[in-house]
Amino acid sequence: MKPNTENLIEHTQETINALREELKEGKYLVAIYAPVTHVPNFFIVGREVGLLGHKVVFFVPFRSNISDEDRFLAGGGEIIEINKKDISALKNIDVFITNEIDLQFHPKGAKTVGIFHSLPENTPEYFKFSLHFIGNDFITEYTDYFVVARIDKKRFKEKHIKKFVTNTFPKEMISERTKNFHVIPGGYPKIDYLSERISGVDTEPKSILYAPTNVALQSPVSRVQQDGGLIISSLLEYFPEYEVIFRPYPTPKNYDAVSDILESFGDHERFFLDRAQTPTVSQLRSILVISDISSISLSFAMASLRPFISCELSNRLANAGSCGSEHDLGYTVYNAEQLVNAVNDIISRKKYWVRKLAAETKRYVYNPGCSGAYIAKQIDLIARSGSRDDWLAIPRSTPSWSLDSVEDYIQHINQLKSNGRIKTASSILEFAQSFFTDDTELAALSSLLDKPKKKAIRPISEVKPEGDTRQALDSINKIANGNFEHWTRGTKFAATGFTADDWYSTIGNNGSVGVIKRKNFTDTKLKISGDSPYFLRLNQLTAGTFNYLLQNLGDVRTCADHRVTFSFFAKSDKIRKFAKILLVQRFGEGGSANVSTQVTTDFPITSTWNKYSFEVTLPDVDEKSIKEGNQLDLIFYTNYASADNFGTYDLANIRLTCPA
């Protein structure tokens, strides 16, 4: 049964008011919203806040299935299931804490604290990327304090973040925000939680956890579809005394990579699939983790003082060492032999790795094991809009304008919508509807609610017969002639220029010799080509410098600020590599500098047809200067300078889709 939202908000507000009446002098009321996959991490922070005498209320999504252990972590704080959008209707809360993404739904009048939900590589460059991903308007409107694992003030200066504090919004709309935007090097609460759990386990771990992330993305580091079977079979063969736990993220749905692995190993007595909401139990049972460089592997290593191994089984750097390349928290391996050697080394040198990881953890994050307590101690300062010398405090750009009339709002909102900034426009529109009360003014604002229909970037080059069930699917494909059905310029090309319709090649670049041909399918046609009888064959005969195959996908705003799915079928005459595949946003002559998003790099293909699929997020273009001639390009680069890569590359049924 769907909850009665109005009654729930009223009941929640009554609970908040009752807690407020119990507050002692100098203490504050703190609300914490804990997303489903991060409940323990935020509950630990709330527990520490409560221990200092503040009152704490926890918000969780409906049907979160909070365990008794989670309730214990909450330290007796009130736990309320709620639609996160309804949090905005609440008041009388001093400080609101959640992850950096959900801060947009915050109680009116509360100081907002975003705890960065992941633990990426600890570099200013990654933090800047994270801000790009979240969006600069988001920081301006919603965030007072932003907690990250660590920030080195000597390396990360104000200039790195200044541009994210904009004046997009009218000053009335951000009047509640603090004068400065603060970045707090507070640590990572997930390490607190794992450290507590692991310290309570007194049995020797007897499992090896294989936990690749982004299984739908097909990460170039932990390519599940290409490497997963080899990794698991090697572990089962060479380490019979250990179980192998397969814990892909996100939780398995219908991903081909997961299905293939379950079909191959599902009946093995030492193979287990972890479908749990969080990987905690599997981490507790494991002596090491095999993953990519992500929060699951980094937090495991620093909380347990047990190493992790990242795998890139592409034969690159095959001679890096018998155990691959040692990094701060374990190894990176490039073939199956190195993987086996690295696991043996970690098992046999436990004391060495404990000492090494203990030292690296202190260098990597602030307050390891006690970041929740550190954040709790800052509540008094945060509630009073204070700061510390070791925090970054970036002055906000004071809005130089105020929208005094409904006409001003309409003009500004329409300008944002015309630039593709729908989310920002919607946020300002929502504020305007609460700001104005006259019926005529509200009616004028309501007329802005309908989103403009997106213009077609270019005509669709393929028209399917009416009633063809594939038509609906093909209509969302951003690739023109992705099945290589149309070849109006010819069927064989040996020089730079257009080849198959909509496809441009530099195969004759820099004196190189090669040929692009139209080839015919045989019995694999329907499975691979999307009903086209053809595929493209690229045959490189002599060296060139990063020749490529390119398609212009139209306006640079195409799929901007969206997660896109890119897939294709490919094979070669033997195992060869694409040097890289890129999506490049070009902003036109006189516009912003090009932005390249790497889909994959050093990507191997085999001598049989296989489907390859990736997901990437294209950066937002809201703050870019977009000029005439802007475009989004898809580029396949092949490193022809290497004789190992001379030969044939076959491509078919290329698709790129993004949400409408």
C-alpha positions as CSV (number, residue, x, y, z in Angstrom):
1,M,0.0,0.0,0.0
2,K,1.3,3.4,-0.9
3,P,2.1,5.6,2.2
4,N,-0.1,8.6,2.8
5,T,2.5,11.3,2.2
6,E,0.7,14.1,3.9
7,N,0.1,12.1,7.1
8,L,3.7,10.9,7.0
9,I,5.2,14.3,6.8
10,E,2.9,15.5,9.6
11,H,3.9,12.6,11.8
12,T,7.6,13.1,11.0
13,Q,7.4,16.8,11.8
14,E,5.7,16.0,15.2
15,T,8.6,13.6,16.0
16,I,11.1,16.3,15.1
17,N,9.4,18.8,17.3
18,A,9.3,16.4,20.2
19,L,13.0,15.7,19.9
20,R,13.7,19.5,19.7
21,E,11.9,20.0,23.0
22,E,14.3,17.5,24.6
23,L,17.4,19.3,23.4
24,K,19.8,20.6,26.1
25,E,21.4,24.0,25.9
26,G,24.2,24.1,23.3
27,K,23.1,21.0,21.5
28,Y,21.5,20.6,18.1
29,L,19.0,18.5,16.2
30,V,20.6,16.5,13.4
31,A,18.8,14.7,10.6
32,I,20.6,12.1,8.5
33,Y,19.3,10.5,5.3
34,A,21.0,7.1,4.7
35,P,20.7,5.8,1.1
36,V,20.0,2.0,0.9
37,T,23.5,0.9,0.0
38,H,25.2,3.1,2.6
39,V,23.0,2.7,5.7
40,P,25.7,1.5,8.0
41,N,28.1,4.2,7.1
42,F,25.7,7.0,7.9
43,F,24.3,5.3,11.0
44,I,27.8,5.2,12.4
45,V,28.1,9.0,11.9
46,G,24.7,9.5,13.6
47,R,25.6,7.3,16.5
48,E,28.7,9.4,17.2
49,V,26.6,12.6,16.9
50,G,24.2,11.2,19.5
51,L,27.0,10.3,21.9
52,L,27.9,14.0,22.1
53,G,24.4,14.8,23.4
54,H,22.8,16.0,20.1
55,K,19.5,14.6,19.1
56,V,19.5,12.5,15.9
57,V,16.8,11.4,13.5
58,F,17.6,8.9,10.7
59,F,15.7,9.0,7.4
60,V,15.8,5.9,5.2
61,P,14.0,5.0,1.9
62,F,10.8,3.0,2.1
63,R,11.3,-0.8,2.4
64,S,14.9,-0.4,3.4
65,N,14.8,-3.6,5.5
66,I,16.8,-2.2,8.3
67,S,18.5,-5.0,10.3
68,D,18.9,-5.3,14.0
69,E,22.6,-4.8,13.5
70,D,21.9,-1.5,11.7
71,R,19.5,-0.4,14.5
72,F,22.3,-1.1,17.0
73,L,24.6,1.0,14.9
74,A,22.1,3.9,15.0
75,G,22.7,4.1,18.8
76,G,19.0,4.4,19.6
77,G,18.3,7.2,17.2
78,E,14.8,7.5,15.7
79,I,14.6,5.8,12.3
80,I,11.8,6.9,9.9
81,E,11.1,5.6,6.4
82,I,10.4,8.5,4.0
83,N,10.4,9.6,0.4
84,K,13.5,11.7,0.2
85,K,11.6,14.3,-1.8
86,D,9.4,14.9,1.3
87,I,12.4,15.9,3.4
88,S,12.2,19.3,1.8
89,A,8.9,19.9,3.6
90,L,10.4,19.4,7.1
91,K,11.7,22.2,9.3
92,N,13.2,22.9,12.8
93,I,16.3,20.8,11.9
94,D,19.7,22.4,12.6
95,V,22.0,20.2,10.5
96,F,21.2,17.8,7.7
97,I,23.7,15.1,6.6
98,T,23.6,12.7,3.6
99,N,25.7,11.8,0.5
100,E,26.6,14.6,-1.9
101,I,23.9,13.6,-4.4
102,D,20.8,13.6,-2.2
103,L,21.4,17.0,-0.7
104,Q,19.0,18.6,-3.1
105,F,16.2,17.2,-0.8
106,H,17.1,19.0,2.4
107,P,15.0,20.5,5.3
108,K,14.4,24.2,5.1
109,G,16.8,26.2,7.2
110,A,19.2,23.4,7.9
111,K,22.9,23.5,7.4
112,T,23.7,20.9,4.7
113,V,26.6,18.4,4.9
114,G,27.4,16.1,2.0
115,I,29.6,13.1,2.7
116,F,31.3,11.9,-0.5
117,H,29.8,8.5,-1.0
118,S,32.7,6.8,-2.7
119,L,36.4,6.5,-2.1
120,P,38.2,7.2,-5.4
121,E,41.9,7.5,-6.0
122,N,43.0,10.3,-3.7
123,T,43.9,13.1,-6.2
124,P,42.7,16.6,-6.6
125,E,42.0,15.8,-10.3
126,Y,39.5,13.1,-9.3
127,F,37.8,15.4,-6.8
128,K,37.5,18.0,-9.6
129,F,35.9,15.3,-11.8
130,S,33.5,14.4,-9.0
131,L,32.4,18.0,-8.8
132,H,31.9,18.1,-12.6
133,F,29.8,14.9,-12.3
134,I,27.6,16.3,-9.5
135,G,27.2,19.7,-11.2
136,N,28.3,23.2,-10.2
137,D,24.7,24.4,-9.9
138,F,24.1,21.7,-7.3
139,I,27.0,22.9,-5.1
140,T,25.8,26.5,-5.3
141,E,22.2,25.8,-4.3
142,Y,22.4,22.9,-1.9
143,T,25.8,22.4,-0.2
144,D,27.3,24.1,2.8
145,Y,29.9,21.5,3.8
146,F,31.4,18.7,1.7
147,V,33.3,15.9,3.5
148,V,36.0,14.0,1.5
149,A,38.5,11.4,2.5
150,R,41.5,13.8,2.4
151,I,42.5,17.1,0.8
152,D,46.1,18.3,0.7
153,K,45.8,22.1,0.9
154,K,49.2,22.5,-0.7
155,R,48.1,20.7,-3.8
156,F,44.5,21.6,-3.9
157,K,44.1,25.3,-4.0
158,E,41.0,27.5,-4.1
159,K,41.3,27.9,-7.9
160,H,40.4,24.2,-8.3
161,I,37.0,24.7,-7.0
162,K,36.3,28.4,-7.3
163,K,34.5,28.0,-10.7
164,F,32.0,25.6,-9.2
165,V,30.6,28.3,-6.9
166,T,28.5,30.1,-9.5
167,N,25.8,32.8,-9.5
168,T,23.2,30.9,-11.6
169,F,20.5,31.3,-9.0
170,P,18.8,34.5,-7.7
171,K,20.1,35.6,-4.3
172,E,16.6,34.9,-2.8
173,M,17.0,31.3,-3.7
174,I,20.4,30.7,-2.0
175,S,19.9,33.0,1.0
176,E,20.0,30.0,3.4
177,R,23.4,28.8,2.3
178,T,26.6,29.7,4.1
179,K,28.8,32.5,2.9
180,N,31.5,30.1,2.0
181,F,31.4,26.6,0.5
182,H,33.5,24.4,2.7
183,V,35.5,21.2,1.9
184,I,36.2,19.1,5.0
185,P,39.0,16.5,5.0
186,G,37.0,14.3,7.4
187,G,37.8,10.8,6.3
188,Y,35.6,7.9,5.1
189,P,32.9,6.5,7.5
190,K,32.7,3.2,5.6
191,I,36.2,2.4,7.0
192,D,34.9,2.9,10.5
193,Y,32.1,0.4,10.0
194,L,34.2,-2.2,8.3
195,S,36.9,-1.9,11.0
196,E,34.4,-2.5,13.7
197,R,33.0,-5.6,12.0
198,I,36.3,-7.1,11.1
199,S,37.8,-6.6,14.5
200,G,34.9,-8.7,15.9
201,V,35.8,-11.7,13.7
202,D,38.3,-14.1,15.3
203,T,38.3,-16.8,12.6
204,E,40.8,-17.1,9.8
205,P,39.3,-15.9,6.5
206,K,38.9,-18.8,4.1
207,S,37.6,-17.0,1.0
208,I,38.8,-15.0,-1.9
209,L,36.4,-12.3,-3.0
210,Y,36.2,-11.4,-6.8
211,A,34.2,-8.1,-6.8
212,P,34.3,-6.4,-10.1
213,T,32.4,-3.1,-10.3
214,N,30.4,-1.7,-13.2
215,V,29.6,-5.1,-14.6
216,A,27.3,-3.5,-17.2
217,L,30.0,-1.0,-18.0
218,Q,32.7,-3.6,-18.9
219,S,35.4,-1.6,-17.2
220,P,38.8,-1.8,-19.1
221,V,40.4,-2.6,-15.7
222,S,38.3,-5.6,-14.7
223,R,36.6,-6.6,-17.9
224,V,34.2,-9.2,-16.6
225,Q,33.1,-10.6,-19.9
226,Q,36.6,-11.0,-21.1
227,D,38.6,-11.8,-17.9
228,G,36.0,-13.0,-15.3
229,G,36.1,-16.7,-16.3
230,L,39.9,-16.8,-16.4
231,I,40.1,-15.2,-13.0
232,I,37.6,-17.5,-11.3
233,S,39.0,-20.7,-13.0
234,S,42.5,-19.8,-11.9
235,L,41.5,-19.2,-8.3
236,L,39.5,-22.5,-8.1
237,E,42.3,-24.5,-9.7
238,Y,45.3,-23.1,-7.7
239,F,43.8,-22.4,-4.3
240,P,41.6,-25.5,-3.4
241,E,41.6,-24.5,0.3
242,Y,39.7,-21.3,-0.4
243,E,36.2,-20.5,-1.5
244,V,35.7,-18.1,-4.3
245,I,33.0,-15.5,-3.8
246,F,31.8,-13.7,-6.9
247,R,30.3,-10.3,-6.0
248,P,29.6,-8.1,-9.1
249,Y,28.4,-4.6,-8.7
250,P,25.7,-3.5,-9.4
251,T,23.8,-6.5,-8.1
252,P,23.3,-9.0,-11.0
253,K,20.3,-8.4,-13.3
254,N,20.4,-9.8,-16.8
255,Y,24.0,-8.9,-17.7
256,D,25.5,-11.3,-20.2
257,A,28.9,-11.3,-18.3
258,V,27.2,-12.5,-15.1
259,S,25.1,-15.1,-16.8
260,D,28.1,-16.6,-18.6
261,I,30.0,-16.9,-15.3
262,L,27.1,-18.5,-13.5
263,E,26.6,-21.0,-16.3
264,S,30.3,-22.0,-16.2
265,F,30.8,-22.1,-12.4
266,G,27.4,-22.2,-10.8
267,D,27.6,-25.9,-9.9
268,H,31.1,-25.7,-8.4
269,E,31.1,-26.6,-4.7
270,R,33.6,-23.7,-3.8
271,F,32.0,-21.0,-6.0
272,F,29.4,-18.7,-4.4
273,L,27.5,-15.7,-5.8
274,D,26.9,-12.9,-3.4
275,R,23.6,-11.2,-4.1
276,A,23.5,-9.1,-0.9
277,Q,22.7,-5.4,-0.9
278,T,26.2,-4.6,0.5
279,P,29.4,-6.7,0.3
280,T,30.1,-6.6,4.0
281,V,29.6,-10.3,4.9
282,S,31.8,-11.4,1.9
283,Q,34.5,-8.9,2.9
284,L,34.6,-10.3,6.4
285,R,35.1,-13.9,5.1
286,S,37.9,-13.0,2.6
287,I,41.6,-12.9,2.9
288,L,41.9,-10.6,-0.1
289,V,39.8,-8.9,-2.8
290,I,40.2,-9.0,-6.5
291,S,38.6,-5.9,-8.1
292,D,39.3,-2.7,-9.8
293,I,40.4,0.5,-8.1
294,S,37.1,1.4,-6.5
295,S,35.7,2.1,-3.1
296,I,35.0,-1.6,-2.4
297,S,38.6,-2.6,-2.8
298,L,40.2,0.5,-1.2
299,S,37.9,0.5,1.8
300,F,38.4,-3.3,2.3
301,A,42.2,-2.9,2.2
302,M,42.3,0.0,4.7
303,A,39.7,-1.4,7.1
304,S,41.0,-5.0,7.2
305,L,44.7,-4.4,6.4
306,R,44.4,-7.1,3.8
307,P,45.5,-6.3,0.2
308,F,43.5,-6.1,-3.0
309,I,44.5,-7.1,-6.5
310,S,43.4,-5.2,-9.6
311,C,43.4,-7.2,-12.8
312,E,44.1,-6.1,-16.3
313,L,44.5,-9.4,-18.1
314,S,45.4,-7.9,-21.5
315,N,49.1,-9.0,-21.6
316,R,50.2,-5.4,-21.4
317,L,53.3,-5.1,-19.2
318,A,53.4,-8.9,-19.0
319,N,57.0,-8.6,-17.8
320,A,56.2,-6.2,-15.0
321,G,57.3,-8.9,-12.4
322,S,56.3,-12.4,-11.4
323,C,53.5,-10.9,-9.2
324,G,52.7,-8.0,-11.5
325,S,53.2,-4.4,-10.3
326,E,53.0,-3.7,-6.6
327,H,51.0,-0.7,-5.6
328,D,50.3,1.0,-2.2
329,L,47.5,-1.4,-1.2
330,G,48.4,-4.6,-3.2
331,Y,49.1,-5.6,-6.8
332,T,48.0,-4.9,-10.3
333,V,48.4,-8.0,-12.5
334,Y,48.3,-8.4,-16.3
335,N,48.0,-12.2,-16.8
336,A,46.8,-15.3,-15.1
337,E,50.3,-16.4,-14.0
338,Q,50.9,-13.1,-12.2
339,L,47.5,-13.3,-10.6
340,V,48.3,-16.7,-9.1
341,N,51.7,-15.5,-7.9
342,A,50.3,-12.4,-6.3
343,V,47.7,-14.3,-4.4
344,N,50.4,-16.8,-3.1
345,D,52.5,-13.8,-2.1
346,I,49.7,-12.2,-0.1
347,I,48.8,-15.4,1.6
348,S,52.4,-16.2,2.6
349,R,53.4,-12.7,3.7
350,K,50.5,-11.6,5.9
351,K,52.6,-9.7,8.4
352,Y,54.4,-7.7,5.7
353,W,51.1,-6.6,4.2
354,V,49.5,-5.7,7.6
355,R,52.5,-3.3,8.3
356,K,52.4,-1.8,4.8
357,L,48.7,-1.2,4.7
358,A,48.6,0.3,8.2
359,A,51.1,2.9,7.1
360,E,49.5,3.5,3.7
361,T,46.0,3.9,5.3
362,K,47.2,6.8,7.6
363,R,48.7,8.5,4.5
364,Y,45.6,7.9,2.4
365,V,42.7,9.1,4.5
366,Y,42.2,11.3,7.5
367,N,40.8,9.7,10.7
368,P,40.9,6.1,9.6
369,G,38.4,4.2,11.8
370,C,37.2,7.3,13.6
371,S,35.9,9.7,10.8
372,G,32.4,9.5,12.2
373,A,33.6,10.8,15.5
374,Y,35.5,13.6,13.8
375,I,32.4,14.7,11.8
376,A,30.3,14.5,15.0
377,K,32.7,16.9,16.8
378,Q,32.2,19.5,14.1
379,I,28.4,19.7,14.5
380,D,28.6,22.7,16.8
381,L,30.8,24.5,14.3
382,I,28.7,23.6,11.3
383,A,25.5,24.6,13.0
384,R,27.0,28.1,13.6
385,S,28.3,28.3,10.0
386,G,31.9,28.1,11.3
387,S,35.1,26.8,9.7
388,R,38.6,25.6,10.6
389,D,42.1,26.4,9.2
390,D,42.5,22.9,7.8
391,W,39.3,23.1,5.8
392,L,39.0,24.7,2.4
393,A,36.6,27.7,2.6
394,I,35.7,29.0,-0.8
395,P,33.7,32.3,-0.9
396,R,30.5,32.0,-2.9
397,S,29.9,34.3,-5.8
398,T,27.3,36.7,-4.4
399,P,24.5,36.8,-7.0
400,S,24.6,40.2,-8.7
401,W,21.0,40.1,-9.6
402,S,17.6,39.5,-8.1
403,L,14.5,38.4,-10.0
404,D,11.8,40.8,-8.8
405,S,9.1,40.1,-11.3
406,V,7.6,37.0,-12.8
407,E,8.7,38.2,-16.3
408,D,12.3,38.2,-15.1
409,Y,11.9,34.6,-13.9
410,I,10.3,33.5,-17.2
411,Q,13.0,35.1,-19.3
412,H,15.8,33.5,-17.1
413,I,14.1,30.0,-17.1
414,N,13.6,30.0,-20.8
415,Q,17.2,31.0,-21.4
416,L,18.4,28.1,-19.3
417,K,16.0,25.7,-21.1
418,S,17.3,26.8,-24.5
419,N,20.8,26.0,-23.3
420,G,19.7,22.5,-22.3
421,R,19.9,23.2,-18.6
422,I,16.6,21.6,-17.8
423,K,17.3,20.5,-14.2
424,T,18.5,24.0,-13.2
425,A,15.6,25.6,-14.9
426,S,13.1,23.3,-13.2
427,S,14.7,24.1,-9.8
428,I,14.3,27.8,-10.3
429,L,10.8,27.4,-11.6
430,E,9.8,25.4,-8.5
431,F,11.2,28.2,-6.3
432,A,9.4,30.9,-8.3
433,Q,6.1,29.0,-7.8
434,S,6.5,29.2,-4.1
435,F,7.7,32.9,-4.2
436,F,4.8,34.4,-6.2
437,T,1.2,34.1,-5.1
438,D,-0.9,36.0,-7.7
439,D,-3.0,33.7,-9.8
440,T,-2.0,35.4,-13.0
441,E,1.6,35.1,-12.2
442,L,1.3,31.4,-11.2
443,A,-0.5,30.7,-14.4
444,A,2.3,32.3,-16.4
445,L,4.8,30.1,-14.6
446,S,2.8,27.0,-15.1
447,S,3.0,27.5,-18.8
448,L,6.7,26.8,-18.5
449,L,6.2,23.3,-17.1
450,D,6.1,21.5,-20.4
451,K,9.6,20.6,-21.5
452,P,10.4,21.5,-25.1
453,K,10.5,18.6,-27.5
454,K,14.1,17.8,-28.5
455,K,14.9,18.6,-32.1
456,A,16.2,15.8,-34.3
457,I,20.0,16.1,-34.6
458,R,20.0,14.7,-38.1
459,P,17.7,12.7,-40.3
460,I,17.6,8.9,-39.6
461,S,19.5,7.2,-42.4
462,E,17.6,3.9,-42.0
463,V,13.9,3.5,-42.4
464,K,12.5,0.1,-41.4
465,P,9.3,-1.3,-42.9
466,E,6.2,-0.5,-41.0
467,G,5.5,-3.0,-38.3
468,D,9.2,-4.0,-38.0
469,T,9.7,-4.7,-34.3
470,R,13.2,-3.5,-34.5
471,Q,12.2,0.0,-35.5
472,A,11.5,1.2,-32.0
473,L,14.9,0.0,-30.9
474,D,16.8,1.5,-33.8
475,S,15.0,4.9,-33.4
476,I,16.9,5.5,-30.2
477,N,20.3,4.6,-31.6
478,K,22.4,7.8,-32.0
479,I,24.7,6.0,-34.5
480,A,23.7,6.5,-38.1
481,N,24.3,3.5,-40.4
482,G,25.6,1.6,-37.4
483,N,24.8,-1.7,-39.1
484,F,26.8,-0.7,-42.2
485,E,23.9,-1.3,-44.6
486,H,24.5,1.8,-46.7
487,W,27.6,2.3,-48.9
488,T,26.6,5.0,-51.5
489,R,30.2,6.1,-52.1
490,G,31.5,2.7,-53.0
491,T,32.5,-0.6,-51.3
492,K,36.3,-0.3,-51.1
493,F,38.5,2.7,-49.8
494,A,42.2,3.1,-49.5
495,A,42.5,6.9,-48.7
496,T,41.4,9.3,-46.0
497,G,37.8,10.3,-46.4
498,F,34.2,9.0,-46.0
499,T,33.7,5.3,-46.5
500,A,30.4,3.7,-45.5
501,D,27.7,6.3,-45.2
502,D,28.2,8.5,-42.2
503,W,31.7,7.0,-41.4
504,Y,35.0,8.8,-41.9
505,S,38.4,7.1,-41.9
506,T,42.0,8.3,-41.9
507,I,43.3,4.9,-43.0
508,G,45.7,6.5,-45.5
509,N,47.0,9.0,-42.9
510,N,50.8,9.7,-42.6
511,G,51.8,7.4,-45.4
512,S,50.2,4.3,-44.0
513,V,48.7,1.7,-46.3
514,G,45.3,0.1,-45.6
515,V,41.9,-0.7,-47.0
516,I,38.3,-0.4,-45.8
517,K,35.9,-2.8,-47.4
518,R,32.3,-3.8,-47.3
519,K,32.0,-7.5,-46.4
520,N,29.1,-9.9,-46.5
521,F,27.7,-11.9,-43.6
522,T,26.9,-15.5,-43.9
523,D,25.0,-17.6,-41.3
524,T,25.8,-15.1,-38.4
525,K,23.9,-12.3,-40.1
526,L,20.7,-12.1,-38.0
527,K,22.5,-12.6,-34.7
528,I,25.1,-9.9,-35.2
529,S,24.2,-7.3,-37.8
530,G,20.7,-6.1,-37.0
531,D,19.3,-7.5,-40.3
532,S,22.0,-5.9,-42.4
533,P,23.8,-8.2,-44.9
534,Y,27.1,-6.3,-44.4
535,F,29.9,-5.5,-41.9
536,L,32.9,-3.2,-42.2
537,R,36.4,-4.6,-42.5
538,L,39.5,-2.5,-41.9
539,N,42.7,-4.0,-43.1
540,Q,45.9,-2.2,-42.0
541,L,49.0,-3.2,-44.0
542,T,51.7,-0.7,-42.9
543,A,52.2,1.7,-40.0
544,G,50.5,5.0,-39.5
545,T,50.1,7.2,-36.4
546,F,46.9,6.7,-34.6
547,N,44.6,6.3,-37.5
548,Y,40.9,6.3,-36.7
549,L,37.4,5.6,-37.8
550,L,35.0,8.4,-36.8
551,Q,31.3,9.4,-36.9
552,N,29.9,12.8,-36.1
553,L,26.9,12.3,-33.9
554,G,25.5,15.8,-34.2
555,D,25.1,18.6,-31.7
556,V,27.6,18.7,-28.8
557,R,24.6,18.7,-26.4
558,T,23.7,15.1,-27.6
559,C,23.5,12.9,-24.5
560,A,25.4,15.5,-22.4
561,D,25.1,14.9,-18.6
562,H,23.7,11.4,-19.3
563,R,25.0,7.9,-18.9
564,V,25.2,6.4,-22.3
565,T,25.4,2.7,-23.4
566,F,27.8,1.9,-26.2
567,S,28.0,-1.5,-27.9
568,F,29.3,-3.2,-31.0
569,F,30.2,-6.6,-32.5
570,A,33.9,-7.1,-33.5
571,K,36.4,-9.7,-34.5
572,S,39.9,-9.8,-36.0
573,D,42.2,-12.2,-37.8
574,K,43.9,-12.8,-34.4
575,I,43.9,-11.2,-31.0
576,R,44.5,-7.5,-31.6
577,K,43.7,-4.2,-29.8
578,F,41.9,-0.9,-30.4
579,A,44.3,1.7,-28.9
580,K,41.3,3.5,-27.5
581,I,37.6,4.5,-28.1
582,L,36.6,8.0,-27.4
583,L,33.5,10.3,-27.3
584,V,34.8,13.8,-28.0
585,Q,32.7,16.9,-27.3
586,R,33.8,19.7,-29.6
587,F,32.3,23.2,-28.9
588,G,33.0,24.9,-32.3
589,E,35.4,27.5,-33.4
590,G,36.0,30.1,-30.6
591,G,34.1,27.9,-28.1
592,S,35.4,25.9,-25.1
593,A,38.2,23.4,-25.4
594,N,37.4,19.9,-26.5
595,V,36.4,17.4,-23.8
596,S,37.3,13.7,-24.4
597,T,35.5,10.9,-22.6
598,Q,37.4,7.6,-22.8
599,V,35.1,4.6,-23.4
600,T,38.0,2.1,-23.2
601,T,41.7,1.8,-23.9
602,D,44.0,-1.0,-25.1
603,F,40.9,-3.0,-25.8
604,P,41.5,-6.6,-27.2
605,I,39.3,-8.3,-29.7
606,T,39.5,-12.0,-30.7
607,S,39.2,-14.0,-33.9
608,T,35.5,-14.8,-33.3
609,W,32.5,-12.4,-33.3
610,N,31.8,-11.1,-29.8
611,K,29.6,-8.3,-28.5
612,Y,31.3,-5.6,-26.4
613,S,29.3,-3.2,-24.3
614,F,30.3,-0.2,-22.2
615,E,28.7,2.6,-20.2
616,V,30.1,6.0,-19.6
617,T,28.8,9.4,-18.5
618,L,29.2,12.3,-20.8
619,P,30.1,15.6,-19.0
620,D,27.5,18.3,-18.7
621,V,28.0,21.2,-21.2
622,D,25.9,23.8,-19.3
623,E,28.9,26.0,-18.5
624,K,30.6,25.6,-21.8
625,S,30.8,28.2,-24.6
626,I,29.1,26.6,-27.5
627,K,29.7,28.0,-31.0
628,E,28.7,27.2,-34.5
629,G,30.2,24.0,-35.8
630,N,30.0,22.2,-32.4
631,Q,29.6,18.4,-32.5
632,L,29.9,15.1,-30.6
633,D,32.3,12.6,-32.3
634,L,32.7,8.9,-31.8
635,I,36.3,7.8,-32.6
636,F,37.8,4.3,-32.9
637,Y,41.6,4.7,-32.6
638,T,43.9,1.8,-33.6
639,N,47.6,2.0,-32.8
640,Y,48.9,1.1,-36.3
641,A,52.5,2.1,-35.3
642,S,52.8,-1.4,-33.8
643,A,53.3,-4.3,-36.2
644,D,51.4,-6.5,-33.8
645,N,48.3,-4.6,-34.8
646,F,48.7,-4.9,-38.6
647,G,45.8,-7.0,-39.9
648,T,42.0,-7.0,-40.1
649,Y,39.4,-5.4,-37.8
650,D,35.8,-6.3,-38.4
651,L,33.0,-4.1,-37.0
652,A,29.2,-4.6,-37.0
653,N,26.0,-3.3,-35.4
654,I,27.4,-0.3,-33.5
655,R,24.9,1.3,-31.1
656,L,25.0,4.3,-28.7
657,T,21.9,5.1,-26.6
658,C,21.1,7.4,-23.8
659,P,17.9,8.3,-21.8
660,A,15.5,10.6,-23.7
